[in-house]
Amino acid sequence: MSAATTDTGAGGGAQPRVALVTGAGRGIGAAVAGRLHRLGLRVALLDRDEDAVTALADELDPGRSTALALAADVGDVAALEDAVRTVSGVWHAPGVLVNNAARTVPGSVWDIGLDEWDAVLATNLRSVFALTRLCAPAMRERGWGRVVNLASLAGQQGGTLAGAHYSASKAGVLVLTKVFARELAPYGVTVNAVAPAAVETPAVAELGAAAVSVMAAGIPVGRLGRPAEVAALVAHLVGEEAGYVTGATFDINGGVHLR
């Protein structure tokens, strides 16, 4: 176990760092959880799909000493509070938080009901606000922490393919990332965002083959991204060598958005 993946415990000894990954049941979240676990972190996998996170936790560590499955909907703040308490009780408070869970509802901006709008923002944006506030105090006290928020190209360009409420929520994630980065920078806690374009995930596949084909044709590298590529970027940002990087948004989009 390297110093980059260990914290100093209450007794002074080194112990593996704890990462909490939301939306870990499939796609990017599952790839991130797997990557961090392979790097030596203890990983708490949170998803509303209990079967999916249970299967992944069993795959990562059948003994369940380094992988923990948590069934919770990120739109339910009380459930998030319970999840953080559970992780802290089993191991210790997370030193790494990856806010990945998101909901897409394709359709015209004119067809979005207010309840649907609120539900999407609760999942995609309010959860980032709530969970960061739950996890950051322990990071601040420890003097070390990493938060990575999954944003989206849609939040940068105002795309509507995944729903206008999805784009609005992801734009909010970008701003919230900067707010928390400023607040936590003096305490050794970094907060960054990763903004993928279309990635080969179940959520993207659900948009239909025609939509996926159109997306791929519009990407300069000629293909969709892969979850493992996003996970590699996240892994770098939560590492020791990324301590001077905070409040930034990292594009991973195959060249479709250059700046």
Secondary structure, DSSP 8 states (H G I E B T S, - for coil): --GGGEEE-TTS-EEE-EEEEESTTSHHHHHHHHHHHHTT-EEEEEES-HHHHHHHHHHH-TT-SSEEEEE--TT-HHHHHHHHHHHHHHS-S-SEEEE-------S-GGG--HHHHHHHHIIIIIHHHHHHHHHHHHHHHHT-EEEEEE--HHHHHT--TT-HHHHHHHHHHHHHHHHHHHHHGGGTEEEEEEEE-SBSSHHHHTT-HHHHHHHHHTSTTSS-B-HHHHHHHHHHHTSGGGTT--S-EEEESTTSS--
